[in-house]
Amino acid sequence: MSVGVFVAVIILRIYSKSNTPSVFLKDCRRMMDVVGPLSMLPMLLAALGPYLQLQATLQLELLFMRLAWRYLP
């Protein structure tokens, strides 16, 4: 991914000489301000994944225990 960024910077620099590193930094900052909270969502879901999976497993076990208690002699 970083190679693609460097290639894009070089192409944009060739396309227009007004594209200086400060322009790229300002645009990156502006984009992260807009997308910032959403960029943390995959990490948050990855961190919560095992917990949510454990909760689902425990709920299924509880359901099976209730069914067994009700229908087994």
C-alpha positions as CSV (number, residue, x, y, z in Angstrom):
1,M,0.0,0.0,0.0
2,S,2.8,2.4,0.8
3,V,4.3,1.9,-2.7
4,G,1.0,3.0,-4.2
5,V,1.0,6.1,-2.1
6,F,4.5,7.0,-3.3
7,V,3.6,6.4,-6.9
8,A,0.5,8.5,-6.6
9,V,2.6,11.3,-5.0
10,I,5.1,11.2,-7.8
11,I,2.3,11.2,-10.5
12,L,0.5,14.1,-8.8
13,R,3.8,16.0,-8.4
14,I,4.5,15.6,-12.2
15,Y,0.9,16.5,-13.0
16,S,1.0,19.8,-11.2
17,K,4.0,21.6,-9.6
18,S,1.7,23.2,-7.1
19,N,1.3,19.8,-5.4
20,T,3.9,20.2,-2.6
21,P,4.3,18.0,0.4
22,S,2.5,20.5,2.6
23,V,-0.6,20.1,0.2
24,F,-0.5,16.4,0.7
25,L,-0.2,16.7,4.5
26,K,-3.1,19.2,4.6
27,D,-5.3,17.0,2.4
28,C,-4.4,13.9,4.5
29,R,-5.3,15.7,7.7
30,R,-8.6,16.9,6.2
31,M,-9.5,13.4,5.1
32,M,-8.6,11.9,8.5
33,D,-10.8,14.5,10.2
34,V,-13.7,13.4,8.1
35,V,-13.1,9.6,8.2
36,G,-11.2,9.4,11.5
37,P,-13.8,7.8,13.7
38,L,-14.8,5.3,11.0
39,S,-11.2,4.3,10.5
40,M,-11.2,2.9,14.1
41,L,-14.3,0.8,13.5
42,P,-12.5,-2.3,12.1
43,M,-10.1,-2.4,15.0
44,L,-12.9,-2.0,17.5
45,L,-14.9,-4.8,15.9
46,A,-11.8,-7.0,15.8
47,A,-11.2,-6.4,19.5
48,L,-14.9,-7.1,20.4
49,G,-15.1,-10.2,18.1
50,P,-14.0,-12.8,20.6
51,Y,-16.1,-11.3,23.3
52,L,-19.2,-11.3,21.1
53,Q,-18.5,-14.8,19.9
54,L,-18.1,-16.0,23.5
55,Q,-21.5,-14.4,24.4
56,A,-23.2,-16.1,21.5
57,T,-21.7,-19.5,22.6
58,L,-22.8,-19.0,26.2
59,Q,-26.3,-18.1,25.1
60,L,-26.5,-21.3,22.9
61,E,-25.3,-23.4,25.8
62,L,-27.9,-21.9,28.1
63,L,-30.6,-22.6,25.5
64,F,-29.5,-26.2,25.1
65,M,-29.4,-26.6,28.9
66,R,-33.0,-25.2,29.2
67,L,-34.2,-27.5,26.5
68,A,-32.5,-30.5,28.1
69,W,-34.0,-29.6,31.5
70,R,-37.4,-29.3,30.0
71,Y,-37.6,-32.4,27.8
72,L,-35.3,-34.9,29.5
73,P,-36.7,-37.1,32.2
